[in-house]
Amino acid sequence: MAAVRGSRRRSRPTVVRGSTRPTSRDVAQAAGVSQAAVSLVLGDKWRGRVSEATAERVREAARDLGYRPNLAARNLRLGRTRTVLLVVPALTTEFFAGVYTGAARVAAEHGFGVVLYPSPEGIGPARDPFASAQAALDGVIASSMAADALTAIRGEALPLVMLDSDPDGSLGAATVNLDIADGVRQATAHLLALGHRRFLHLAADVPSWTFEVRARELAARLSQVPGTSVRTARAPISIEGAQAATQTALSESAARPTAVICDDDKLAAGAYKAARRLGLRIPDDLSVTGLDDLALATAIDPELTTVRLDAELFGERGMGALLAVLEGREPESGDIPVQLVVRSSTAPPR
């Protein structure tokens, strides 16, 4: 590779555009480098092997010539399809639309495509969307809420990155998480500071690590404050299901909770409807918090205090981790920070 490092810029030959498609040899001649250097730069593997100046010269020559790599030939040579599967619980969830947007953006920057595959009914086994997943894919990014779908989709040799998954028991070569525990801590601390001591946890009735973290962290925070109590009501992630579960829980409580902590903004919207059915005002009689910061959070009245999760950054980090696995690099570490957004649905208890 010393020859590549030592390449000197030569005067560019005049290239006559015509019907003949420019080749990597043309780019090499125009940039005054070897074809190996062109391959490294356009394959984004030049760092540490050619200089920044050489890389820019190659890119400039490729732009001037209108050169485009023959991806079909390169993929055949490398055994790559440059296609990634993103497995999510459902397409109807705004959050996972953001995850897809972020993942697709990073994928496009590296010449990859993303196929979005929703696990039927949110969770549970899913049929293989391809005749042979290993032949059709370079890797898989999957939410823990759709992990069971991987039994049909993922082959043993197919690289996998898990999102929202227990890092200690992850199925994947890498795991990318939002700091959900800190989000629960922020929401709980906010309600405690307002003076709330009786809580209802409206929990998502989904067997997933991310929801287990929420329940565990809430219990841990409240156990540290004397005089607090928490009751748990489980509901499917739907407004109707959340309304029914909240209405039952609030009606049956001898000492009614003054605050409802919801695992999801949709659940919070259901809690709003239940409160109104019972003649309770938010936040005068009942404070409510959510988690996600969907568009729904500012569409309901009063606007919802909730924990903002950066779905697009989540997708970007997931795709970045898969690219690192494919290239034999160490993925970026550390959970993605989250932020409590205080709005009008929380107030001191009366």
SERO-4910 file (N, C-alpha, C, O; in steps of 0.05 Angstrom, whole numbers):
BEGIN
 pado doro    nc1    nc2    nc3   cac1   cac2   cac3    cc1    cc2    cc3    oc1    oc2    oc3
  Met    A     16    -24      0      0      0      0     17     25      0      7     48     -3
  Ala    A     44     21      3     61     45      3     59     59    -24     62     84    -25
  Ala    A     55     44    -45     53     56    -72     29     75    -73     29     95    -86
  Val    A      7     67    -59    -16     83    -58    -11    109    -44    -19    131    -53
  Arg    A      2    107    -20      8    131     -4     26    150    -20     23    174    -18
  Gly    A     44    139    -36     64    155    -49     55    166    -76     71    180    -89
  Ser    A     31    160    -84     21    169   -110     22    199   -112     12    213    -93
  Arg    A     32    209   -133     33    238   -137     13    246   -159      8    232   -178
  Arg    A      2    269   -155    -17    279   -174     -4    286   -200     15    301   -202
  Arg    A    -15    273   -221     -5    280   -248    -26    297   -262    -49    298   -253
  Ser    A    -19    310   -283    -38    326   -297    -60    308   -309    -54    287   -318
  Arg    A    -84    317   -307   -106    301   -315   -108    299   -346   -105    319   -360
  Pro    A   -112    275   -356   -116    272   -385   -143    283   -392   -162    283   -376
  Thr    A   -145    292   -416   -171    302   -426   -189    278   -431   -181    259   -445
  Val    A   -213    279   -419   -231    256   -422   -254    266   -440   -267    285   -434
  Val    A   -259    252   -461   -280    259   -479   -305    243   -472   -305    218   -473
  Arg    A   -326    257   -464   -351    243   -456   -364    233   -481   -365    246   -502
  Gly    A   -375    210   -479   -390    198   -501   -408    177   -491   -417    178   -468
  Ser    A   -414    158   -507   -433    137   -499   -420    116   -481   -433    101   -467
  Thr    A   -393    115   -482   -378     96   -465   -379    104   -436   -372    127   -429
  Arg    A   -387     86   -419   -389     92   -390   -361     94   -378   -345     76   -383
  Pro    A   -355    115   -363   -328    117   -351   -323     94   -332   -341     85   -318
  Thr    A   -298     86   -330   -290     64   -313   -273     73   -290   -265     97   -289
  Ser    A   -267     55   -272   -250     62   -249   -221     68   -260   -207     83   -247
  Arg    A   -214     56   -282   -188     62   -294   -187     91   -303   -167    105   -300
  Asp    A   -209    101   -315   -210    129   -324   -207    147   -299   -193    167   -301
  Val    A   -221    140   -277   -219    156   -253   -190    156   -243   -180    177   -235
  Ala    A   -178    133   -243   -150    131   -233   -131    148   -250   -114    162   -239
  Gln    A   -135    147   -277   -118    164   -294   -123    193   -289   -104    209   -288
  Ala    A   -148    201   -286   -154    229   -282   -144    240   -256   -136    263   -254
  Ala    A   -144    223   -235   -135    231   -208   -105    227   -204    -94    237   -185
  Gly    A    -93    212   -222    -64    206   -220    -58    187   -197    -38    190   -183
  Val    A    -76    167   -194    -71    147   -173    -76    119   -185    -83    117   -209
  Ser    A    -72     99   -169    -77     71   -178   -107     65   -177   -122     78   -163
  Gln    A   -115     43   -191   -142     34   -189   -148     24   -161   -171     26   -151
  Ala    A   -128     14   -147   -132      5   -119   -140     28   -101   -157     25    -84
  Ala    A   -127     51   -106   -134     75    -90   -163     84    -96   -177     91    -78
  Val    A   -171     83   -121   -198     90   -129   -218     71   -114   -238     80   -104
  Ser    A   -212     45   -114   -229     26   -101   -232     31    -71   -254     30    -60
  Leu    A   -210     38    -59   -210     44    -30   -227     69    -24   -243     69     -5
  Val    A   -223     90    -40   -237    115    -34   -267    112    -39   -283    120    -23
  Leu    A   -274    102    -62   -303    100    -69   -317     78    -53   -341     78    -52
  Gly    A   -301     60    -42   -313     40    -24   -313     49      5   -320     33     23
  Asp    A   -305     74     10   -304     86     37   -286     70     56   -293     67     79
  Lys    A   -264     60     46   -245     45     62   -217     56     60   -197     42     64
  Trp    A   -216     82     55   -190     94     49   -175    104     74   -151    108     74
  Arg    A   -190    109     96   -178    121    120   -155    105    131   -157     81    135
  Gly    A   -132    118    134   -109    104    144    -93     90    122    -72     79    127
  Arg    A   -104     92     97    -90     78     75    -82     97     53    -62     93     39
  Val    A    -98    118     49    -90    139     31    -96    166     45   -110    167     65
  Ser    A    -84    187     35    -87    213     48   -114    225     42   -128    218     23
  Glu    A   -122    245     59   -147    259     55   -146    274     28   -166    275     14
  Ala    A   -123    285     21   -120    299     -4   -124    281    -28   -138    288    -48
  Thr    A   -113    257    -26   -116    237    -48   -145    228    -50   -156    226    -72
  Ala    A   -158    224    -27   -186    216    -28   -203    237    -41   -221    230    -57
  Glu    A   -199    262    -34   -214    284    -46   -209    286    -76   -227    291    -92
  Arg    A   -184    281    -85   -178    282   -113   -192    260   -129   -201    264   -151
  Val    A   -194    236   -116   -208    214   -129   -238    221   -131   -251    216   -152
  Arg    A   -249    231   -110   -278    238   -110   -284    259   -131   -304    258   -145
  Glu    A   -266    279   -133   -270    301   -152   -268    290   -181   -284    298   -198
  Ala    A   -249    272   -185   -247    260   -212   -271    244   -219   -281    245   -242
  Ala    A   -282    229   -200   -306    213   -205   -329    231   -211   -346    224   -229
  Arg    A   -331    254   -197   -353    272   -203   -350    285   -230   -370    287   -245
  Asp    A   -326    293   -237   -321    305   -263   -328    286   -286   -339    295   -306
  Leu    A   -321    261   -282   -326    242   -304   -354    231   -304   -363    218   -323
  Gly    A   -369    236   -282   -396    224   -280   -394    194   -274   -412    179   -282
  Tyr    A   -373    186   -261   -369    157   -255   -387    147   -233   -390    160   -212
  Arg    A   -399    124   -238   -415    111   -218   -405     82   -216   -404     68   -236
  Pro    A   -399     72   -191   -390     44   -189   -411     25   -199   -435     30   -197
  Asn    A   -402      3   -210   -419    -18   -219   -426    -35   -195   -412    -54   -188
  Leu    A   -448    -27   -181   -455    -40   -156   -462    -69   -159   -455    -85   -142
  Ala    A   -475    -76   -181   -482   -104   -185   -458   -121   -187   -457   -143   -175
  Ala    A   -437   -112   -202   -413   -128   -204   -398   -129   -177   -387   -149   -170
  Arg    A   -397   -106   -164   -383   -105   -138   -396   -123   -118   -383   -137   -103
  Asn    A   -423   -122   -117   -437   -138    -97   -434   -168   -103   -431   -184    -85
  Leu    A   -433   -175   -129   -429   -203   -136   -401   -212   -127   -398   -234   -117
  Arg    A   -382   -194   -131   -354   -200   -124   -351   -203    -93   -337   -220    -84
  Leu    A   -365   -185    -79   -362   -185    -50   -382   -203    -36   -380   -208    -11
  Gly    A   -401   -214    -51   -421   -231    -38   -441   -215    -22   -452   -225     -2
  Arg    A   -445   -189    -30   -463   -171    -15   -486   -163    -32   -483   -160    -57
  Thr    A   -509   -159    -20   -533   -149    -34   -537   -119    -27   -553   -106    -40
  Arg    A   -524   -110     -6   -527    -83      4   -556    -77     11   -566    -55      5
  Thr    A   -569    -96     23   -596    -94     32   -598   -102     61   -588   -123     69
  Val    A   -612    -86     76   -616    -91    105   -646    -93    111   -662    -78    100
  Leu    A   -653   -111    129   -681   -114    137   -684   -101    164   -669   -106    183
  Leu    A   -704    -83    167   -711    -71    192   -738    -83    201   -759    -79    188
  Val    A   -737    -97    223   -761   -111    234   -772    -94    257   -758    -90    277
  Val    A   -796    -85    255   -809    -68    275   -836    -81    283   -847    -97    268
  Pro    A   -847    -72    306   -872    -84    315   -896    -78    297   -912    -96    292
  Ala    A   -898    -53    287   -921    -46    272   -915    -20    256   -900     -3    265
  Leu    A   -928    -18    232   -924      6    216   -941     29    225   -937     52    217
  Thr    A   -961     23    242   -980     44    251   -968     61    273   -980     81    281
  Thr    A   -944     55    283   -932     70    305   -914     91    294   -895     86    279
  Glu    A   -920    116    301   -904    139    292   -874    136    300   -857    144    284
  Phe    A   -870    125    323   -842    123    333   -825    106    313   -803    114    307
  Phe    A   -836     84    305   -820     66    287   -817     77    259   -799     69    244
  Ala    A   -835     95    251   -832    109    226   -807    127    227   -792    129    208
  Gly    A   -802    139    251   -778    155    255   -753    138    255   -733    146    244
  Val    A   -755    114    267   -732     96    268   -724     88    239   -701     88    232
  Tyr    A   -745     83    223   -739     76    194   -726     99    180   -707     95    165
  Thr    A   -736    123    184   -726    147    170   -696    150    177   -680    155    159
  Gly    A   -689    148    202   -661    151    210   -643    129    199   -621    134    189
  Ala    A   -653    104    200   -637     81    189   -633     84    159   -612     79    149
  Ala    A   -655     91    145   -653     93    116   -634    116    107   -620    113     87
  Arg    A   -633    137    123   -616    160    116   -586    151    117   -571    156     99
  Val    A   -579    138    139   -551    128    142   -545    107    121   -523    106    109
  Ala    A   -564     89    116   -560     68     96   -555     80     69   -536     71     55
  Ala    A   -570    100     61   -567    112     34   -540    125     32   -528    124     10
  Glu    A   -529    136     53   -503    149     52   -481    129     47   -459    136     38
  His    A   -486    103     52   -466     82     48   -474     63     26   -463     41     24
  Gly    A   -494     71     10   -501     54    -13   -517     29     -6   -518     10    -21
  Phe    A   -531     30     17   -548      8     25   -578     15     22   -585     39     23
  Gly    A   -594     -5     19   -623     -1     19   -635    -14     44   -623    -33     55
  Val    A   -657     -4     54   -670    -16     77   -698    -25     70   -714    -11     59
  Val    A   -704    -51     76   -730    -62     72   -744    -62     99   -733    -74    118
  Leu    A   -767    -50    101   -782    -49    126   -801    -72    128   -817    -77    110
  Tyr    A   -800    -87    150   -817   -110    154   -831   -109    181   -818   -112    202
  Pro    A   -857   -104    181   -872   -104    207   -879   -132    216   -890   -148    201
  Ser    A   -873   -138    241   -881   -163    253   -911   -163    256   -922   -145    268
  Pro    A   -925   -184    246   -954   -184    247   -965   -181    275   -954   -193    294
  Glu    A   -985   -164    278   -999   -160    304   -979   -150    325   -983   -154    349
  Gly    A   -959   -136    316   -941   -123    335   -919   -141    345   -895   -134    344
  Ile    A   -926   -165    355   -905   -183    366   -913   -211    356   -935   -215    346
  Gly    A   -895   -230    360   -902   -258    353   -887   -267    328   -875   -251    315
  Pro    A   -888   -293    322   -874   -304    299   -883   -291    273   -906   -285    269
  Ala    A   -864   -288    255   -870   -276    229   -859   -294    207   -839   -308    211
  Arg    A   -872   -294    184   -863   -310    162   -839   -297    149   -837   -272    149
  Asp    A   -821   -313    137   -798   -302    123   -808   -287     99   -821   -298     82
  Pro    A   -801   -261     97   -810   -245     74   -795   -251     48   -802   -242     27
  Phe    A   -774   -267     50   -758   -275     27   -757   -305     25   -759   -319     45
  Ala    A   -752   -315      1   -749   -344     -2   -725   -354     14   -726   -376     25
  Ser    A   -705   -338     14   -681   -344     30   -669   -319     41   -657   -303     26
  Ala    A   -673   -314     66   -664   -289     78   -634   -285     76   -625   -263     71
  Gln    A   -619   -307     80   -590   -304     80   -580   -296     52   -560   -282     49
  Ala    A   -594   -305     31   -586   -298      4   -594   -270     -3   -582   -257    -21
  Ala    A   -616   -260     10   -627   -234      2   -618   -211     19   -622   -188     11
  Leu    A   -605   -216     41   -598   -195     60   -569   -195     68   -556   -215     68
  Asp    A   -559   -171     76   -533   -169     88   -535   -169    118   -516   -176    132
  Gly    A   -558   -161    129   -561   -160    158   -589   -152    166   -606   -145    149
  Val    A   -594   -153    192   -621   -147    203   -618   -128    227   -600   -131    243
  Ile    A   -636   -109    228   -639    -92    252   -667    -97    262   -686    -96    247
  Ala    A   -670   -104    288   -696   -112    298   -701   -100    326   -683    -99    343
  Ser    A   -725    -91    330   -734    -83    357   -739   -108    374   -748   -128    364
  Ser    A   -734   -105    400   -739   -128    418   -769   -135    418   -775   -158    425
  Met    A   -786   -116    412   -815   -121    412   -823   -140    389   -844   -152    389
  Ala    A   -805   -143    369   -810   -161    347   -790   -184    346   -786   -196    324
  Ala    A   -777   -189    368   -755   -209    368   -763   -237    359   -748   -251    347
  Asp    A   -788   -244    366   -797   -271    359   -798   -275    329   -796   -298    319
  Ala    A   -801   -253    314   -802   -255    285   -776   -265    274   -775   -276    252
  Leu    A   -754   -262    289   -728   -269    279   -724   -299    276   -706   -308    261
  Thr    A   -741   -315    289   -738   -344    286   -743   -353    258   -732   -373    249
  Ala    A   -759   -338    243   -764   -345    215   -746   -329    196   -741   -338    173
  Ile    A   -737   -306    204   -723   -288    186   -692   -292    187   -679   -292    166
  Arg    A   -682   -295    211   -653   -293    214   -640   -320    213   -647   -339    226
  Gly    A   -620   -322    196   -603   -346    195   -580   -342    215   -574   -320    223
  Glu    A   -567   -363    222   -546   -362    242   -522   -344    232   -508   -332    248
  Ala    A   -519   -343    206   -496   -328    195   -503   -299    188   -486   -285    178
  Leu    A   -527   -291    193   -536   -265    185   -532   -245    208   -543   -248    229
  Pro    A   -515   -224    203   -510   -204    225   -536   -191    234   -553   -184    219
  Leu    A   -538   -187    260   -562   -177    273   -555   -155    293   -537   -158    309
  Val    A   -569   -133    292   -568   -112    312   -595   -109    325   -615   -107    311
  Met    A   -595   -110    352   -620   -108    366   -624    -80    377   -605    -67    386
  Leu    A   -649    -70    375   -657    -44    386   -674    -49    411   -690    -67    411
  Asp    A   -670    -32    431   -687    -34    455   -686    -63    466   -707    -75    470
  Ser    A   -662    -72    471   -659   -100    479   -639   -103    502   -621    -86    505
  Asp    A   -643   -123    518   -625   -128    541   -597   -133    531   -592   -153    518
  Pro    A   -578   -115    537   -551   -119    527   -538   -144    538   -519   -155    526
  Asp    A   -547   -153    561   -535   -177    573   -545   -203    561   -532   -224    564
  Gly    A   -568   -202    548   -579   -226    537   -587   -223    508   -605   -237    498
  Ser    A   -575   -204    494   -583   -197    467   -575   -219    447   -555   -233    450
  Leu    A   -593   -223    428   -588   -243    407   -568   -232    386   -557   -247    370
  Gly    A   -564   -206    386   -549   -193    364   -520   -190    369   -509   -194    391
  Ala    A   -506   -184    347   -477   -178    349   -473   -151    362   -451   -145    371
  Ala    A   -493   -134    362   -492   -108    375   -520   -100    385   -540   -110    374
  Thr    A   -521    -83    405   -546    -74    416   -546    -44    418   -526    -32    427
  Val    A   -567    -31    410   -570     -2    412   -595      4    429   -617     -5    423
  Asn    A   -591     21    450   -613     27    468   -616     57    472   -597     72    472
  Leu    A   -641     65    477   -647     91    488   -644     89    518   -648     67    529
  Asp    A   -638    111    531   -635    109    561   -663    111    574   -670    131    586
  Ile    A   -679     90    570   -706     89    580   -707     92    610   -724    105    621
  Ala    A   -688     78    624   -688     80    653   -685    108    663   -699    116    682
  Asp    A   -668    124    650   -665    152    658   -691    168    652   -698    186    667
  Gly    A   -705    161    630   -730    174    624   -750    170    646   -765    189    654
  Val    A   -752    145    656   -771    139    678   -762    154    703   -779    164    718
  Arg    A   -736    156    708   -726    170    732   -734    200    730   -742    212    750
  Gln    A   -731    211    706   -738    240    703   -767    245    708   -775    264    722
  Ala    A   -784    228    696   -814    231    700   -822    228    729   -838    243    739
  Thr    A   -810    207    742   -817    202    770   -808    224    788   -822    233    806
  Ala    A   -783    234    783   -773    255    800   -790    281    797   -794    295    816
  His    A   -799    286    773   -817    309    768   -842    307    784   -850    326    797
  Leu    A   -855    284    784   -880    280    798   -876    281    829   -892    292    843
  Leu    A   -854    269    837   -848    269    866   -843    298    876   -852    306    897
  Ala    A   -829    313    859   -823    341    867   -849    358    868   -850    377    883
  Leu    A   -869    350    853   -895    364    854   -910    357    879   -929    371    887
  Gly    A   -902    335    892   -916    327    917   -933    301    915   -946    294    934
  His    A   -932    288    892   -948    264    888   -936    240    904   -911    237    904
  Arg    A   -953    224    916   -944    201    931   -960    176    924   -951    154    929
  Arg    A   -984    179    912  -1000    156    904  -1000    155    873  -1010    173    859
  Phe    A   -990    133    863   -986    130    834  -1001    106    822  -1005     86    836
  Leu    A  -1009    110    797  -1019     87    781   -999     85    758   -994    104    743
  His    A   -988     60    755   -971     55    731   -988     41    710   -996     18    713
  Leu    A   -993     56    688  -1008     44    666   -987     31    648   -974     45    632
  Ala    A   -984      5    650   -963    -10    637   -972    -23    611   -994    -33    609
  Ala    A   -954    -22    591   -960    -36    566   -960    -66    570   -942    -77    581
  Asp    A   -982    -78    562   -984   -107    565   -970   -121    542   -983   -135    525
  Val    A   -944   -118    541   -927   -129    520   -903   -142    533   -889   -128    548
  Pro    A   -897   -167    528   -874   -180    540   -848   -172    527   -838   -186    509
  Ser    A   -837   -149    535   -813   -138    522   -795   -126    543   -804   -115    563
  Trp    A   -769   -128    538   -749   -118    557   -753    -89    563   -750    -80    586
  Thr    A   -759    -73    542   -761    -44    546   -783    -37    566   -780    -17    581
  Phe    A   -805    -52    566   -826    -46    585   -820    -57    613   -829    -47    633
  Glu    A   -804    -78    614   -795    -88    640   -777    -68    653   -779    -65    678
  Val    A   -760    -55    638   -743    -34    649   -759    -11    661   -752     -2    683
  Arg    A   -781     -3    648   -797     19    658   -809     11    685   -809     27    704
  Ala    A   -820    -13    687   -833    -21    712   -812    -24    734   -817    -15    757
  Arg    A   -789    -35    728   -769    -40    748   -758    -13    758   -753    -10    782
  Glu    A   -753      6    740   -741     31    748   -761     48    764   -754     61    783
  Leu    A   -787     47    757   -807     62    772   -809     51    800   -810     67    819
  Ala    A   -810     25    803   -811     13    830   -787     20    847   -789     26    870
  Ala    A   -764     20    834   -739     26    848   -739     55    858   -731     61    880
  Arg    A   -748     74    841   -748    102    848   -767    107    871   -761    121    890
  Leu    A   -791     96    869   -812    101    890   -805     87    916   -813     97    938
  Ser    A   -791     65    915   -783     51    940   -764     68    957   -762     63    981
  Gln    A   -752     88    945   -733    104    960   -746    128    974   -733    143    989
  Val    A   -772    132    969   -786    155    981   -808    144    999   -827    132    990
  Pro    A   -806    150   1025   -826    140   1045   -854    151   1039   -857    174   1029
  Gly    A   -874    135   1044   -901    144   1041   -913    142   1013   -935    151   1008
  Thr    A   -897    130    994   -907    127    967   -920    100    963   -914     81    977
  Ser    A   -939     99    944   -951     73    936   -955     74    906   -959     95    894
  Val    A   -955     50    894   -959     48    866   -976     23    860   -971      2    870
  Arg    A   -996     27    843  -1012      5    833  -1007      2    803  -1004     22    789
  Thr    A  -1007    -22    793  -1002    -27    765  -1027    -37    751  -1040    -55    760
  Ala    A  -1033    -24    728  -1055    -34    711  -1043    -38    684  -1029    -21    673
  Arg    A  -1049    -62    672  -1037    -68    646  -1058    -64    624  -1082    -70    628
  Ala    A  -1048    -55    601  -1066    -50    578  -1051    -54    552  -1027    -49    551
  Pro    A  -1065    -63    531  -1052    -64    505  -1046    -35    496  -1058    -16    506
  Ile    A  -1027    -32    478  -1020     -5    469  -1041      5    450  -1037      5    425
  Ser    A  -1063     14    461  -1085     26    445  -1100     45    464  -1100     41    488
  Ile    A  -1112     65    452  -1126     84    468  -1150     71    482  -1156     77    505
  Glu    A  -1164     54    467  -1188     41    479  -1180     23    502  -1193     23    523
  Gly    A  -1159      7    498  -1151    -11    519  -1141      4    544  -1147     -4    566
  Ala    A  -1126     26    539  -1116     42    562  -1139     55    577  -1139     57    601
  Gln    A  -1159     64    562  -1182     77    575  -1196     57    594  -1203     64    616
  Ala    A  -1201     33    584  -1215     13    600  -1199      5    625  -1210      4    647
  Ala    A  -1172      1    622  -1156     -7    644  -1154     15    665  -1154     10    689
  Thr    A  -1151     40    656  -1149     63    674  -1175     67    689  -1175     72    714
  Gln    A  -1197     66    675  -1223     70    688  -1228     50    710  -1238     56    731
  Thr    A  -1221     25    704  -1224      4    724  -1206      9    748  -1215      6    771
  Ala    A  -1181     15    743  -1162     19    765  -1169     43    783  -1167     41    807
  Leu    A  -1178     64    771  -1185     88    786  -1211     84    802  -1214     95    824
  Ser    A  -1229     68    791  -1255     64    804  -1252     45    828  -1267     47    847
  Glu    A  -1233     27    826  -1230      7    847  -1212     16    870  -1210      2    890
  Ser    A  -1198     38    867  -1179     47    887  -1193     61    910  -1208     80    906
  Ala    A  -1188     51    934  -1199     64    958  -1186     92    962  -1201    111    966
  Ala    A  -1160     93    959  -1146    119    959  -1137    124    931  -1116    113    922
  Arg    A  -1152    140    917  -1147    143    888  -1119    155    883  -1111    173    896
  Pro    A  -1105    144    863  -1079    155    856  -1082    184    847  -1103    192    836
  Thr    A  -1061    200    851  -1062    228    842  -1045    232    817  -1046    253    805
  Ala    A  -1031    211    809  -1014    213    785  -1014    186    770  -1013    165    783
  Val    A  -1015    187    744  -1014    164    727   -989    166    710   -985    185    694
  Ile    A   -971    146    712   -947    144    696   -952    123    674   -956    100    680
  Cys    A   -951    132    649   -958    114    627   -933    106    611   -914    122    608
  Asp    A   -932     81    603   -910     71    587   -908     82    559   -887     79    546
  Asp    A   -929     96    550   -930    104    522   -950    127    520   -969    129    536
  Asp    A   -947    144    500   -965    167    497   -993    158    490  -1013    171    497
  Lys    A   -995    136    475  -1022    126    468  -1037    117    494  -1061    122    497
  Leu    A  -1022    105    512  -1035     97    537  -1043    122    553  -1064    122    565
  Ala    A  -1027    143    551  -1035    168    565  -1060    180    554  -1077    190    569
  Ala    A  -1064    178    527  -1088    188    515  -1113    172    525  -1134    184    529
  Gly    A  -1109    146    529  -1131    130    540  -1137    138    569  -1160    137    577
  Ala    A  -1115    144    584  -1119    153    612  -1135    179    613  -1151    183    631
  Tyr    A  -1130    197    594  -1145    222    592  -1175    216    589  -1192    228    603
  Lys    A  -1182    198    571  -1210    192    566  -1223    180    590  -1246    185    596
  Ala    A  -1208    162    604  -1219    150    629  -1224    171    650  -1244    170    664
  Ala    A  -1205    189    653  -1208    210    674  -1234    227    668  -1249    233    687
  Arg    A  -1238    233    643  -1261    250    637  -1287    234    641  -1307    245    650
  Arg    A  -1287    208    636  -1310    192    641  -1317    191    670  -1341    189    678
  Leu    A  -1297    193    687  -1301    192    716  -1305    220    728  -1307    223    752
  Gly    A  -1305    240    711  -1309    268    721  -1285    280    733  -1287    298    750
  Leu    A  -1261    270    726  -1236    280    737  -1223    299    718  -1224    295    693
  Arg    A  -1211    320    728  -1198    340    711  -1168    336    712  -1156    330    733
  Ile    A  -1155    339    689  -1126    338    686  -1116    366    682  -1124    379    663
  Pro    A  -1097    375    698  -1082    362    720  -1094    367    747  -1081    359    767
  Asp    A  -1117    380    750  -1126    388    776  -1131    364    794  -1123    365    818
  Asp    A  -1144    344    784  -1150    320    800  -1130    297    795  -1127    279    811
  Leu    A  -1118    297    772  -1101    275    764  -1079    284    745  -1085    296    724
  Ser    A  -1054    280    752  -1032    286    735  -1026    261    718  -1028    239    727
  Val    A  -1017    266    693  -1012    243    674   -986    249    660   -981    271    650
  Thr    A   -968    228    658   -944    230    641   -944    208    621   -955    187    626
  Gly    A   -930    213    599   -927    193    578   -898    187    573   -881    194    589
  Leu    A   -893    173    551   -865    167    543   -864    161    513   -876    142    503
  Asp    A   -850    179    499   -847    177    469   -844    205    458   -827    211    442
  Asp    A   -863    223    466   -867    249    454   -875    247    425   -862    259    407
  Leu    A   -896    233    420   -908    231    394   -923    257    387   -926    274    405
  Ala    A   -932    260    363   -948    284    355   -973    285    372   -984    307    377
  Leu    A   -982    262    381  -1006    260    397  -1003    276    423  -1023    286    434
  Ala    A   -979    279    433   -974    291    459   -983    321    459   -991    331    480
  Thr    A   -981    334    437   -989    362    435  -1016    365    422  -1026    388    419
  Ala    A  -1028    343    413  -1055    344    401  -1077    342    422  -1099    351    417
  Ile    A  -1071    329    444  -1091    326    465  -1090    350    484  -1071    365    485
  Asp    A  -1112    354    499  -1115    378    516  -1121    368    544  -1141    354    549
  Pro    A  -1105    377    564  -1081    393    562  -1058    378    549  -1057    353    549
  Glu    A  -1038    392    539  -1016    379    526  -1000    362    546   -998    369    570
  Leu    A   -990    340    537   -979    319    554   -950    323    562   -933    329    546
  Thr    A   -945    321    588   -918    319    598   -908    291    592   -920    271    599
  Thr    A   -885    289    577   -876    263    568   -846    263    565   -833    284    566
  Val    A   -835    239    560   -806    236    556   -801    234    526   -811    217    512
  Arg    A   -785    252    516   -779    253    488   -757    233    481   -735    232    492
  Leu    A   -764    215    461   -745    196    451   -738    204    422   -756    209    406
  Asp    A   -713    205    415   -704    213    388   -705    188    370   -685    174    368
  Ala    A   -727    183    358   -731    159    342   -712    158    318   -701    137    311
  Glu    A   -708    181    304   -691    182    281   -662    176    288   -648    161    274
  Leu    A   -653    188    310   -625    182    320   -623    153    327   -602    141    323
  Phe    A   -643    142    338   -644    113    345   -639     96    320   -623     78    320
  Gly    A   -654    103    299   -650     88    274   -622     92    262   -610     74    252
  Glu    A   -612    117    264   -585    123    253   -564    106    268   -547     94    256
  Arg    A   -567    105    295   -547     90    310   -550     60    305   -530     46    304
  Gly    A   -574     51    300   -578     22    294   -565     15    268   -551     -6    266
  Met    A   -569     32    247   -557     26    221   -527     29    223   -512     13    211
  Gly    A   -517     49    238   -488     52    242   -476     28    255   -453     20    248
  Ala    A   -490     17    275   -479     -7    288   -477    -31    269   -458    -46    271
  Leu    A   -497    -34    252   -497    -56    233   -474    -53    213   -461    -72    206
  Leu    A   -470    -29    204   -448    -24    185   -421    -30    199   -403    -41    186
  Ala    A   -419    -23    224   -394    -29    239   -390    -59    241   -368    -69    237
  Val    A   -411    -74    247   -409   -103    249   -401   -115    222   -384   -133    221
  Leu    A   -413   -105    200   -406   -115    173   -377   -110    166   -365   -125    151
  Glu    A   -366    -88    176   -339    -80    169   -319    -89    190   -295    -83    188
  Gly    A   -328   -103    211   -310   -113    231   -300    -92    251   -280    -95    264
  Arg    A   -316    -70    253   -309    -48    272   -326    -51    297   -346    -65    298
  Glu    A   -317    -36    318   -332    -36    343   -354    -14    341   -347      9    335
  Pro    A   -379    -22    345   -401     -2    343   -398     19    365   -386     15    386
  Glu    A   -410     42    360   -411     64    380   -425     54    405   -445     41    404
  Ser    A   -413     61    428   -424     51    454   -440     73    468   -438     97    461
  Gly    A   -455     65    488   -470     85    504   -499     87    496   -505     87    472
  Asp    A   -517     89    515   -545     93    510   -551    121    499   -536    140    505
  Ile    A   -572    124    483   -579    149    472   -595    165    493   -615    155    504
  Pro    A   -587    190    499   -600    205    520   -630    211    513   -637    214    489
  Val    A   -646    214    533   -674    222    530   -680    246    547   -664    253    564
  Gln    A   -703    259    542   -708    284    556   -738    287    564   -755    282    548
  Leu    A   -742    294    589   -770    299    598   -779    326    588   -764    346    590
  Val    A   -802    327    576   -814    352    566   -838    358    583   -859    344    581
  Val    A   -837    378    600   -858    385    618   -878    403    604   -871    424    594
  Arg    A   -904    394    604   -925    410    592   -947    414    613   -941    418    637
  Ser    A   -972    413    605   -994    421    623  -1009    399    636  -1029    404    650
  Ser    A  -1000    374    633  -1016    352    644  -1007    344    672  -1018    325    684
  Thr    A   -988    359    683   -978    353    710   -979    378    728   -974    400    719
  Ala    A   -987    374    753   -989    396    773   -988    384    800   -992    360    803
  Pro    A   -984    400    821   -985    389    849  -1012    377    855  -1033    387    845
  Pro    A  -1013    356    871  -1039    344    878  -1055    362    896  -1043    378    912
  Arg    A  -1081    361    895  -1098    378    912  -1102    364    939  -1115    375    956
***
